[in-house]
Amino acid sequence: PDLTAISGYVLEISKNNKRRRRLMIVQNIEIANVQEVKLRLGSLKSKAPTVMCRAVNDAVSKAFTETKRSIAHDYHITQKNVAPHIQKIKANKSSLKGAVSANGERISLYKFKFKDGNPISAAVLKENSPKQLNGDPKAFIAVMKNEHEGIFVRKGLYKKKRKKMEYGKKRKVNAHNEQIRQLFGPSVPQMMKNEEVMNHIRAKASETLQKRLEHHINYILQKG
């Protein structure tokens, strides 16, 4: 019988800056029927926590890998840029539940696919070709003083005159006292919440948990 239980939920985390929505998504991984595992182990039922803990953690590692892989498969973003936003929560003998969670704010559009030009073109989903960013004012690529690269648009003049600041590698001066706004794509939790991505993660985690549980039960029984 299938002894696995994979479930998930989404949280919205409030921040002081209400304009920047931050999500957290958690994918729980656990054994659905502990008594069945103990029954399978017979006289070695005291080893059940060890067996379940190992199987759950194997499934957590698989879910972590598949989350990165699945997001990178469907979106124009690398696994390297996805990984920092995903965490593994491992099971232990006192808590036989593991999880893979993702949290974070929206990711700079610069980290997705774009083509520099006039106008700039960009795409987030792999199924879409880059579309021109034809807004007014036009988008542009810039490197900030802290070496951060991004795609920006001008937002208008500051209400109060401020000191002219240098920006970019060439240390240009914002002579027009203009504000700029960076353009963003989705966050990792938003991408992970995608139905195709979520279904793939759940299927792989459940398959791995079932296989590894069988493996660890048989190992204990053979070892005695």
FIVOBA-373775 format. One record per residue: residue number from 0; z, x, y of N, C-alpha, C in turn; residue in three letters. Coordinates in steps of 0.05 Angstrom, whole numbers. Example, Ala and Ser with C-alpha at 12.3 -4.5 7.8 and 13.67 -1.06 7.14 Angstrom:
# residues 2
(rec 0 (156 264 -114) (156 246 -90) (156 264 -66) "ala");
(rec 1 (142 257 -45) (143 273 -21) (157 258 1) "ser");
This chain:
# residues 224
(rec 0 (0 17 -24) (0 0 0) (0 17 25) "pro");
(rec 1 (-11 6 47) (-11 20 73) (17 19 85) "asp");
(rec 2 (30 42 88) (57 43 98) (58 51 127) "leu");
(rec 3 (35 52 140) (34 63 167) (38 41 188) "thr");
(rec 4 (48 49 212) (51 31 234) (43 45 260) "ala");
(rec 5 (22 37 272) (12 49 296) (12 28 318) "ile");
(rec 6 (26 34 340) (27 14 362) (27 29 388) "ser");
(rec 7 (21 15 410) (19 28 436) (27 9 458) "gly");
(rec 8 (33 20 481) (38 4 505) (31 20 530) "tyr");
(rec 9 (28 6 552) (21 18 578) (42 12 598) "val");
(rec 10 (50 33 614) (69 29 636) (56 37 662) "leu");
(rec 11 (63 23 683) (54 31 710) (78 43 724) "glu");
(rec 12 (75 68 731) (97 83 744) (94 82 774) "ile");
(rec 13 (114 71 787) (113 69 817) (118 96 829) "ser");
(rec 14 (105 101 851) (109 126 866) (114 118 896) "lys");
(rec 15 (124 138 910) (129 133 939) (103 127 953) "asn");
(rec 16 (82 140 945) (56 135 957) (42 113 940) "asn");
(rec 17 (44 89 950) (34 66 935) (4 65 931) "lys");
(rec 18 (-10 81 947) (-39 81 946) (-49 96 921) "arg");
(rec 19 (-31 112 908) (-39 127 885) (-25 116 860) "arg");
(rec 20 (-40 100 845) (-29 86 821) (-28 106 798) "arg");
(rec 21 (-5 106 785) (-1 125 763) (7 109 738) "arg");
(rec 22 (-8 114 716) (-3 100 691) (8 119 670) "leu");
(rec 23 (22 108 651) (30 123 627) (24 106 603) "met");
(rec 24 (11 118 583) (5 103 559) (17 118 535) "ile");
(rec 25 (30 103 517) (44 114 494) (33 103 468) "val");
(rec 26 (26 120 449) (17 112 423) (38 119 402) "gln");
(rec 27 (53 100 392) (74 105 373) (63 108 345) "asn");
(rec 28 (76 126 329) (67 130 301) (93 131 284) "ile");
(rec 29 (94 114 264) (118 113 247) (111 101 220) "glu");
(rec 30 (131 103 201) (128 91 174) (138 63 175) "ile");
(rec 31 (121 44 165) (128 16 167) (149 7 146) "ala");
(rec 32 (149 19 123) (166 10 101) (181 34 89) "asn");
(rec 33 (205 39 100) (221 62 92) (231 58 63) "val");
(rec 34 (238 33 56) (248 28 29) (227 34 7) "gln");
(rec 35 (202 29 14) (180 35 -5) (178 65 -11) "glu");
(rec 36 (182 81 10) (182 110 7) (205 119 -11) "val");
(rec 37 (229 108 -6) (252 115 -22) (248 107 -51) "lys");
(rec 38 (236 84 -55) (231 75 -82) (211 93 -97) "leu");
(rec 39 (191 103 -82) (172 122 -94) (185 148 -102) "arg");
(rec 40 (205 156 -87) (219 182 -92) (240 180 -114) "leu");
(rec 41 (248 156 -120) (268 152 -142) (294 167 -137) "gly");
(rec 42 (301 184 -156) (327 198 -154) (327 219 -131) "ser");
(rec 43 (304 224 -120) (302 243 -97) (300 228 -70) "leu");
(rec 44 (309 203 -70) (307 187 -45) (321 199 -21) "lys");
(rec 45 (340 217 -26) (353 231 -4) (334 248 12) "ser");
(rec 46 (311 255 0) (291 271 13) (272 254 31) "lys");
(rec 47 (276 228 31) (258 210 46) (255 217 75) "ala");
(rec 48 (277 222 89) (274 229 118) (257 254 122) "pro");
(rec 49 (260 274 105) (243 298 107) (214 292 103) "thr");
(rec 50 (208 276 82) (181 268 76) (168 253 99) "val");
(rec 51 (182 234 109) (171 217 131) (168 232 157) "met");
(rec 52 (187 249 162) (186 265 187) (161 283 187) "cys");
(rec 53 (157 297 164) (133 315 162) (107 299 164) "arg");
(rec 54 (106 276 151) (81 260 151) (75 250 180) "ala");
(rec 55 (96 240 193) (93 230 220) (84 252 239) "val");
(rec 56 (96 275 237) (88 297 255) (60 308 249) "asn");
(rec 57 (51 306 224) (23 313 218) (4 293 232) "asp");
(rec 58 (12 268 232) (-4 247 244) (-4 250 275) "ala");
(rec 59 (19 258 286) (21 262 315) (2 284 324) "val");
(rec 60 (2 306 309) (-16 328 315) (-45 320 314) "ser");
(rec 61 (-52 303 293) (-79 294 291) (-86 275 314) "lys");
(rec 62 (-68 258 322) (-73 239 344) (-77 254 370) "ala");
(rec 63 (-62 275 374) (-64 292 398) (-92 304 400) "phe");
(rec 64 (-101 315 377) (-128 327 376) (-150 307 381) "thr");
(rec 65 (-147 284 367) (-167 263 369) (-168 250 396) "glu");
(rec 66 (-146 249 410) (-145 238 437) (-162 255 456) "thr");
(rec 67 (-158 281 455) (-175 299 471) (-204 297 464) "lys");
(rec 68 (-209 297 438) (-237 297 428) (-251 271 435) "arg");
(rec 69 (-238 249 431) (-250 223 436) (-256 218 466) "ser");
(rec 70 (-237 226 483) (-242 223 512) (-265 240 521) "ile");
(rec 71 (-266 265 511) (-288 283 519) (-314 274 507) "ala");
(rec 72 (-314 259 485) (-338 248 473) (-350 226 490) "his");
(rec 73 (-332 209 502) (-342 186 517) (-344 190 547) "asp");
(rec 74 (-331 211 557) (-330 216 586) (-341 244 592) "tyr");
(rec 75 (-351 247 616) (-361 273 625) (-338 291 634) "his");
(rec 76 (-320 297 616) (-298 314 622) (-291 331 598) "ile");
(rec 77 (-282 356 602) (-276 374 580) (-248 369 568) "thr");
(rec 78 (-245 376 543) (-219 374 530) (-198 391 545) "gln");
(rec 79 (-207 413 556) (-189 431 571) (-176 416 595) "lys");
(rec 80 (-192 399 608) (-182 384 631) (-166 359 623) "asn");
(rec 81 (-169 351 598) (-154 328 588) (-126 336 578) "val");
(rec 82 (-125 359 564) (-101 368 549) (-76 369 566) "ala");
(rec 83 (-76 378 591) (-50 380 606) (-37 353 611) "pro");
(rec 84 (-52 331 608) (-41 305 614) (-32 290 589) "his");
(rec 85 (-33 304 565) (-24 291 540) (-1 307 528) "ile");
(rec 86 (19 292 518) (42 304 506) (47 294 477) "gln");
(rec 87 (57 311 461) (65 304 433) (95 299 433) "lys");
(rec 88 (103 276 422) (132 271 418) (136 270 388) "ile");
(rec 89 (150 291 378) (152 294 349) (177 279 338) "lys");
(rec 90 (174 271 313) (196 258 298) (216 279 289) "ala");
(rec 91 (240 270 283) (260 287 270) (275 270 250) "asn");
(rec 92 (293 282 235) (307 267 214) (324 244 224) "lys");
(rec 93 (333 246 249) (349 224 260) (332 203 275) "ser");
(rec 94 (308 210 281) (289 191 294) (262 194 282) "ser");
(rec 95 (256 177 263) (231 180 247) (207 167 260) "leu");
(rec 96 (205 170 286) (183 159 301) (171 180 319) "lys");
(rec 97 (145 184 318) (132 203 335) (113 188 354) "gly");
(rec 98 (102 202 373) (84 189 392) (66 210 405) "ala");
(rec 99 (44 200 416) (27 215 434) (26 199 460) "val");
(rec 100 (33 212 482) (33 198 507) (15 212 527) "ser");
(rec 101 (5 197 546) (-12 208 567) (-2 197 594) "ala");
(rec 102 (0 214 614) (7 204 640) (-6 221 661) "asn");
(rec 103 (-6 211 685) (-19 227 707) (-35 209 726) "gly");
(rec 104 (-41 221 748) (-57 207 768) (-87 210 762) "glu");
(rec 105 (-103 197 778) (-132 199 775) (-141 228 779) "arg");
(rec 106 (-162 236 764) (-172 263 764) (-195 266 784) "ile");
(rec 107 (-195 289 797) (-216 294 817) (-244 290 805) "ser");
(rec 108 (-261 276 820) (-289 271 811) (-303 298 806) "leu");
(rec 109 (-295 319 819) (-307 345 815) (-305 355 786) "tyr");
(rec 110 (-285 346 771) (-281 354 743) (-298 339 724) "lys");
(rec 111 (-312 318 734) (-331 304 717) (-359 315 722) "phe");
(rec 112 (-380 301 714) (-407 311 717) (-417 304 745) "lys");
(rec 113 (-428 324 759) (-440 319 785) (-463 338 790) "phe");
(rec 114 (-481 331 808) (-503 348 816) (-502 351 846) "lys");
(rec 115 (-500 376 855) (-499 381 883) (-527 376 895) "asp");
(rec 116 (-527 363 917) (-553 357 930) (-548 340 955) "gly");
(rec 117 (-569 329 965) (-567 312 989) (-582 286 983) "asn");
(rec 118 (-568 266 973) (-538 264 969) (-529 276 943) "pro");
(rec 119 (-503 279 939) (-491 287 914) (-493 264 894) "ile");
(rec 120 (-497 271 868) (-498 252 847) (-474 257 828) "ser");
(rec 121 (-463 236 816) (-440 240 798) (-439 218 777) "ala");
(rec 122 (-427 224 754) (-424 205 732) (-397 211 718) "ala");
(rec 123 (-385 189 709) (-359 192 694) (-363 187 665) "val");
(rec 124 (-377 165 657) (-381 159 629) (-406 174 618) "leu");
(rec 125 (-405 183 593) (-427 197 581) (-452 179 579) "lys");
(rec 126 (-447 153 576) (-470 135 573) (-485 130 599) "glu");
(rec 127 (-474 140 621) (-487 137 647) (-498 163 658) "asn");
(rec 128 (-522 161 670) (-533 185 684) (-520 187 712) "ser");
(rec 129 (-520 211 723) (-508 214 750) (-522 195 770) "pro");
(rec 130 (-506 181 786) (-516 164 807) (-510 176 834) "lys");
(rec 131 (-528 172 853) (-525 183 880) (-502 170 894) "gln");
(rec 132 (-487 187 908) (-465 177 925) (-476 173 953) "leu");
(rec 133 (-487 149 957) (-502 143 981) (-486 131 1003) "asn");
(rec 134 (-459 133 1001) (-442 121 1021) (-446 134 1049) "gly");
(rec 135 (-435 120 1068) (-435 131 1096) (-406 131 1106) "asp");
(rec 136 (-394 153 1111) (-407 180 1112) (-413 192 1084) "pro");
(rec 137 (-431 211 1084) (-440 223 1059) (-418 241 1047) "lys");
(rec 138 (-418 242 1020) (-400 259 1005) (-409 288 1008) "ala");
(rec 139 (-390 306 1006) (-396 335 1007) (-376 350 990) "phe");
(rec 140 (-384 374 981) (-367 391 964) (-354 412 982) "ile");
(rec 141 (-329 416 979) (-314 436 995) (-293 450 978) "ala");
(rec 142 (-287 475 986) (-265 490 974) (-243 493 995) "val");
(rec 143 (-219 483 988) (-197 484 1007) (-185 512 1010) "met");
(rec 144 (-168 515 1029) (-155 540 1034) (-139 550 1009) "lys");
(rec 145 (-128 530 994) (-113 537 969) (-131 540 945) "asn");
(rec 146 (-158 543 950) (-178 547 929) (-184 522 913) "glu");
(rec 147 (-173 499 920) (-179 474 906) (-207 465 913) "his");
(rec 148 (-223 459 893) (-251 450 897) (-252 420 892) "glu");
(rec 149 (-267 406 908) (-269 377 904) (-293 365 919) "gly");
(rec 150 (-297 339 914) (-318 324 928) (-303 306 948) "ile");
(rec 151 (-312 308 973) (-297 294 995) (-316 277 1012) "phe");
(rec 152 (-304 259 1027) (-319 245 1048) (-302 246 1073) "val");
(rec 153 (-315 245 1096) (-301 245 1122) (-290 217 1126) "arg");
(rec 154 (-265 216 1137) (-251 191 1139) (-248 182 1168) "lys");
(rec 155 (-254 199 1187) (-251 191 1215) (-232 210 1229) "gly");
(rec 156 (-229 207 1255) (-212 225 1271) (-182 219 1266) "leu");
(rec 157 (-166 240 1269) (-138 236 1268) (-129 222 1294) "tyr");
(rec 158 (-108 206 1292) (-99 191 1315) (-88 210 1337) "lys");
(rec 159 (-75 231 1327) (-64 251 1346) (-79 277 1343) "lys");
(rec 160 (-83 290 1365) (-97 316 1365) (-79 336 1350) "lys");
(rec 161 (-90 351 1332) (-75 371 1318) (-88 398 1319) "arg");
(rec 162 (-73 418 1312) (-82 445 1313) (-107 448 1295) "lys");
(rec 163 (-127 462 1304) (-151 466 1289) (-145 484 1265) "lys");
(rec 164 (-150 474 1241) (-142 488 1216) (-167 500 1203) "met");
(rec 165 (-163 524 1192) (-185 536 1176) (-185 524 1148) "glu");
(rec 166 (-209 522 1136) (-211 512 1109) (-235 525 1095) "tyr");
(rec 167 (-233 525 1068) (-256 536 1053) (-256 566 1051) "gly");
(rec 168 (-272 577 1033) (-274 606 1029) (-284 620 1054) "lys");
(rec 169 (-301 606 1069) (-313 619 1093) (-295 614 1118) "lys");
(rec 170 (-272 602 1113) (-253 597 1134) (-265 582 1158) "arg");
(rec 171 (-279 560 1152) (-291 543 1173) (-268 529 1188) "lys");
(rec 172 (-274 521 1212) (-254 507 1228) (-262 478 1231) "val");
(rec 173 (-244 459 1226) (-249 431 1230) (-249 425 1259) "asn");
(rec 174 (-272 430 1272) (-274 428 1301) (-273 400 1312) "ala");
(rec 175 (-278 380 1294) (-280 353 1303) (-254 337 1298) "his");
(rec 176 (-233 351 1290) (-207 338 1286) (-210 314 1267) "asn");
(rec 177 (-225 318 1244) (-231 296 1226) (-213 297 1201) "glu");
(rec 178 (-206 274 1191) (-192 272 1165) (-214 272 1143) "gln");
(rec 179 (-206 282 1120) (-224 280 1097) (-209 268 1073) "ile");
(rec 180 (-224 254 1056) (-212 241 1033) (-226 250 1008) "arg");
(rec 181 (-211 258 987) (-223 267 962) (-231 244 945) "gln");
(rec 182 (-253 246 930) (-262 226 912) (-251 232 884) "leu");
(rec 183 (-243 210 870) (-231 213 843) (-245 197 822) "phe");
(rec 184 (-243 206 797) (-251 190 774) (-225 177 762) "gly");
(rec 185 (-227 167 738) (-203 155 725) (-182 176 717) "pro");
(rec 186 (-158 167 711) (-137 184 700) (-140 186 670) "ser");
(rec 187 (-126 204 658) (-127 207 628) (-116 181 615) "val");
(rec 188 (-94 170 625) (-85 144 613) (-106 122 614) "pro");
(rec 189 (-120 121 637) (-141 100 639) (-163 105 619) "gln");
(rec 190 (-171 130 615) (-192 137 595) (-182 132 567) "met");
(rec 191 (-156 139 562) (-145 135 535) (-143 105 528) "met");
(rec 192 (-139 88 549) (-136 59 545) (-163 46 538) "lys");
(rec 193 (-185 60 542) (-211 50 534) (-210 40 505) "asn");
(rec 194 (-220 16 500) (-218 4 473) (-230 22 451) "glu");
(rec 195 (-253 33 456) (-266 51 435) (-249 75 430) "glu");
(rec 196 (-239 87 451) (-221 111 448) (-196 104 433) "val");
(rec 197 (-183 82 441) (-158 74 429) (-162 68 399) "met");
(rec 198 (-183 53 393) (-188 46 365) (-192 71 348) "asn");
(rec 199 (-207 90 359) (-212 115 344) (-186 130 339) "his");
(rec 200 (-169 132 359) (-143 147 356) (-126 133 335) "ile");
(rec 201 (-124 107 337) (-107 92 318) (-117 95 289) "arg");
(rec 202 (-143 94 286) (-155 96 259) (-149 124 247) "ala");
(rec 203 (-153 145 263) (-149 172 253) (-119 177 248) "lys");
(rec 204 (-102 167 266) (-73 171 262) (-63 157 237) "ala");
(rec 205 (-72 132 233) (-64 117 209) (-74 130 183) "ser");
(rec 206 (-99 139 184) (-111 152 160) (-95 177 153) "glu");
(rec 207 (-90 193 174) (-75 218 169) (-47 213 160) "thr");
(rec 208 (-33 194 172) (-6 188 164) (-4 179 135) "leu");
(rec 209 (-23 162 126) (-23 153 98) (-28 176 79) "gln");
(rec 210 (-48 193 85) (-55 215 68) (-32 236 66) "lys");
(rec 211 (-21 242 89) (0 263 90) (26 253 77) "arg");
(rec 212 (31 227 79) (55 215 66) (52 218 36) "leu");
(rec 213 (28 211 26) (23 214 -3) (27 243 -12) "glu");
(rec 214 (16 261 5) (18 290 -2) (47 299 -3) "his");
(rec 215 (63 292 17) (91 301 18) (108 288 -3) "his");
(rec 216 (102 263 -10) (117 250 -32) (111 265 -58) "ile");
(rec 217 (85 269 -64) (78 283 -89) (89 311 -90) "asn");
(rec 218 (90 325 -67) (101 352 -66) (130 352 -74) "tyr");
(rec 219 (146 333 -63) (174 332 -69) (179 325 -98) "ile");
(rec 220 (163 306 -109) (166 298 -137) (159 321 -156) "leu");
(rec 221 (138 336 -150) (130 359 -167) (151 381 -165) "gln");
(rec 222 (161 385 -141) (181 407 -137) (207 400 -151) "lys");
(rec 223 (214 374 -151) (239 365 -163) (261 370 -144) "gly");
